[in-house]
Amino acid sequence: MTAANDKRKPMILILATEACAYPGADNTGQIHAEYSTDAYIVRVPAPVQFNEEFYLRCFEKGFDGILVMTCGHECPYAGAYDRTAQRIGKVHELMKERGMDPLRLRICAICTVCSKAFLKEVNAMCELVDKAQEAAVESG
């Protein structure tokens, strides 16, 4: 076996809001669209409930990418989207300080029937972390 065959698939954590993004993910499954089996979806009321350290610990525990899928400004919790976006900005700064690529953490708005947008985000994150893994193997 070669090292390329031993390469593990990237693990992607998806925090999906129960009002919008989770139904969008569910819709993606209902239409039998395929995406990475290493994408782990967690249904949450609002991702604003997670502090900065939560995201950093997820990376430490082995997640290669995190997608924070929200309702955007249509969130049923007043001000939650703006506070989440600010928090993600803070996490990006902490990631830079630690030499981590901030692109591994994305926030995006996904509606209840946005299967194409859901797939686009998941596939883009998988591609990003795949390329990062390949670069790491080549460099060292």
Sine and cosine of phi, psi and omega as CSV:
sin_phi,cos_phi,sin_psi,cos_psi,sin_omega,cos_omega
0.00,0.00,0.62,-0.78,0.04,-1.00
-1.00,-0.09,0.22,-0.98,0.03,-1.00
-0.88,0.47,-0.55,0.84,0.00,-1.00
-0.89,0.45,-0.58,0.82,0.02,-1.00
-0.96,0.28,-0.44,0.90,-0.02,-1.00
-0.99,0.10,-0.18,0.98,-0.05,-1.00
-0.87,0.48,0.78,-0.63,0.01,-1.00
-0.99,0.14,0.45,-0.89,0.04,-1.00
-0.96,0.28,0.54,-0.84,0.01,-1.00
-0.93,0.37,0.65,-0.76,0.05,-1.00
-0.99,-0.12,0.81,-0.58,-0.03,-1.00
-0.91,-0.42,0.79,-0.61,0.10,-0.99
-0.99,-0.13,0.77,-0.64,0.05,-1.00
-0.88,-0.47,0.88,-0.47,0.13,-0.99
-1.00,-0.10,0.94,-0.34,-0.11,-0.99
-0.91,-0.40,0.84,-0.55,0.00,-1.00
-0.92,0.40,0.65,-0.76,-0.08,-1.00
-0.92,0.39,-0.39,0.92,-0.04,-1.00
-0.99,0.14,-0.49,0.87,-0.11,-0.99
-0.75,-0.66,-0.89,0.45,-0.16,-0.99
-0.92,0.39,-0.63,0.78,0.00,-1.00
-0.90,0.43,-0.71,0.70,0.11,-0.99
-0.87,0.49,-0.53,0.85,0.07,-1.00
-0.91,0.42,-0.65,0.76,0.06,-1.00
-0.91,0.41,-0.66,0.75,0.02,-1.00
-0.88,0.47,-0.67,0.74,0.04,-1.00
-0.87,0.49,-0.63,0.78,0.03,-1.00
-0.87,0.49,-0.66,0.75,0.05,-1.00
-0.93,0.38,-0.62,0.79,-0.02,-1.00
-0.91,0.42,-0.49,0.87,0.04,-1.00
-1.00,0.00,0.11,0.99,0.05,-1.00
0.88,0.48,0.55,0.83,0.08,-1.00
-0.97,0.23,0.59,-0.81,-0.05,-1.00
-0.99,-0.17,0.62,-0.79,0.14,-0.99
-0.48,-0.88,0.09,-1.00,-0.10,-0.99
-0.79,0.61,0.73,-0.69,0.08,-1.00
-0.97,0.24,-0.11,0.99,0.03,-1.00
-0.98,-0.17,0.37,0.93,0.12,-0.99
-0.98,-0.19,0.87,-0.50,-0.06,-1.00
-0.96,-0.28,0.89,-0.45,-0.07,-1.00
-0.99,-0.14,0.79,-0.61,0.06,-1.00
-0.89,-0.46,0.85,-0.53,0.01,-1.00
-0.99,0.16,0.82,-0.57,-0.02,-1.00
-0.74,-0.67,0.50,-0.86,0.07,-1.00
-0.89,0.47,-0.74,0.67,0.04,-1.00
-0.35,-0.94,0.74,-0.67,-0.04,-1.00
-0.93,0.36,-0.12,0.99,0.04,-1.00
-0.88,0.48,-0.33,0.95,-0.03,-1.00
-0.95,0.32,-0.22,0.98,-0.03,-1.00
-0.99,-0.12,0.79,-0.62,0.00,-1.00
-0.99,0.13,0.07,-1.00,-0.06,-1.00
-0.86,0.51,-0.66,0.75,-0.03,-1.00
-0.89,0.45,-0.51,0.86,0.03,-1.00
-0.83,0.56,-0.74,0.67,-0.04,-1.00
-0.90,0.43,-0.68,0.73,0.00,-1.00
-0.90,0.43,-0.63,0.77,0.05,-1.00
-0.91,0.42,-0.58,0.81,0.04,-1.00
-0.87,0.50,-0.67,0.74,0.05,-1.00
-0.91,0.41,-0.68,0.74,0.03,-1.00
-0.87,0.49,-0.56,0.83,-0.04,-1.00
-0.99,0.15,-0.04,1.00,0.12,-0.99
0.89,-0.46,-0.04,1.00,0.07,-1.00
-0.96,0.27,0.69,-0.72,-0.03,-1.00
-1.00,-0.02,-0.43,0.90,0.01,-1.00
-0.48,-0.88,0.47,-0.88,0.03,-1.00
-0.75,-0.66,0.78,-0.62,0.11,-0.99
-0.94,-0.35,0.83,-0.56,0.06,-1.00
-0.97,-0.23,0.98,-0.19,-0.07,-1.00
-0.99,-0.16,0.88,-0.48,-0.11,-0.99
-0.85,-0.53,-0.03,-1.00,0.11,-0.99
-1.00,0.03,-0.02,1.00,-0.10,-1.00
0.93,0.36,-0.58,-0.82,-0.02,-1.00
-0.96,0.28,-0.07,1.00,0.04,-1.00
-1.00,-0.01,0.21,0.98,0.00,-1.00
-0.86,0.51,0.69,-0.72,0.00,-1.00
-0.94,0.34,-0.18,0.98,0.01,-1.00
-0.98,-0.21,0.93,-0.37,-0.09,-1.00
-0.80,0.60,0.81,-0.58,0.08,-1.00
0.98,0.20,-0.06,1.00,-0.08,-1.00
-0.90,0.44,-0.66,0.76,-0.03,-1.00
-0.90,0.43,-0.72,0.69,-0.01,-1.00
-0.89,0.47,-0.66,0.75,0.03,-1.00
-0.92,0.39,-0.60,0.80,0.05,-1.00
-0.90,0.43,-0.71,0.71,0.01,-1.00
-0.87,0.49,-0.66,0.75,0.05,-1.00
-0.90,0.44,-0.67,0.74,0.00,-1.00
-0.89,0.45,-0.67,0.74,0.02,-1.00
-0.89,0.46,-0.62,0.79,0.07,-1.00
-0.87,0.50,-0.66,0.75,0.04,-1.00
-0.91,0.42,-0.66,0.75,0.01,-1.00
-0.90,0.44,-0.63,0.78,0.05,-1.00
-0.85,0.53,-0.67,0.74,0.04,-1.00
-0.89,0.45,-0.69,0.73,0.03,-1.00
-0.90,0.44,-0.61,0.79,0.03,-1.00
-0.90,0.44,-0.69,0.72,0.03,-1.00
-0.87,0.49,-0.68,0.73,0.03,-1.00
-0.86,0.51,-0.52,0.86,-0.04,-1.00
-1.00,-0.09,0.11,0.99,0.02,-1.00
0.97,0.24,0.37,0.93,0.00,-1.00
-0.99,-0.17,0.53,-0.85,0.03,-1.00
-0.97,0.25,0.90,-0.43,-0.01,-1.00
-0.91,0.41,-0.25,0.97,0.04,-1.00
-0.93,0.36,-0.21,0.98,0.03,-1.00
-0.96,0.28,-0.11,0.99,0.05,-1.00
-0.80,-0.60,0.89,-0.45,-0.02,-1.00
-0.79,-0.61,0.56,-0.83,0.15,-0.99
-0.92,-0.40,0.68,-0.73,0.00,-1.00
-0.48,-0.88,0.38,-0.92,0.03,-1.00
-0.99,-0.16,0.79,-0.61,0.02,-1.00
-0.78,-0.62,0.80,-0.60,0.01,-1.00
-1.00,0.03,0.07,-1.00,-0.11,-0.99
-0.91,0.41,-0.39,0.92,-0.02,-1.00
-0.86,-0.52,0.35,0.94,-0.07,-1.00
-1.00,0.02,0.88,0.47,-0.01,-1.00
-0.88,0.47,-0.68,0.73,-0.02,-1.00
-0.90,0.44,-0.67,0.74,0.02,-1.00
-0.91,0.41,-0.66,0.75,0.04,-1.00
-0.86,0.52,-0.77,0.63,-0.01,-1.00
-0.88,0.48,-0.66,0.75,0.00,-1.00
-0.87,0.50,-0.72,0.70,-0.02,-1.00
-0.91,0.41,-0.71,0.70,-0.01,-1.00
-0.90,0.45,-0.73,0.68,-0.02,-1.00
-0.90,0.43,-0.62,0.78,0.03,-1.00
-0.91,0.42,-0.66,0.75,0.02,-1.00
-0.92,0.40,-0.67,0.74,0.04,-1.00
-0.87,0.49,-0.68,0.73,0.02,-1.00
-0.90,0.45,-0.68,0.74,0.01,-1.00
-0.87,0.49,-0.75,0.67,-0.05,-1.00
-0.96,0.27,-0.49,0.87,0.12,-0.99
-0.87,0.50,-0.74,0.68,0.00,-1.00
-0.90,0.45,-0.63,0.78,0.03,-1.00
-0.91,0.43,-0.65,0.76,0.04,-1.00
-0.90,0.43,-0.67,0.74,0.02,-1.00
-0.89,0.46,-0.68,0.74,0.02,-1.00
-0.90,0.44,-0.62,0.79,0.01,-1.00
-0.92,0.39,-0.63,0.78,0.02,-1.00
-0.92,0.39,-0.68,0.74,-0.02,-1.00
-0.92,0.40,-0.58,0.82,-0.06,-1.00
-1.00,0.09,-0.25,0.97,-0.07,-1.00
-0.34,-0.94,0.00,0.00,0.00,0.00
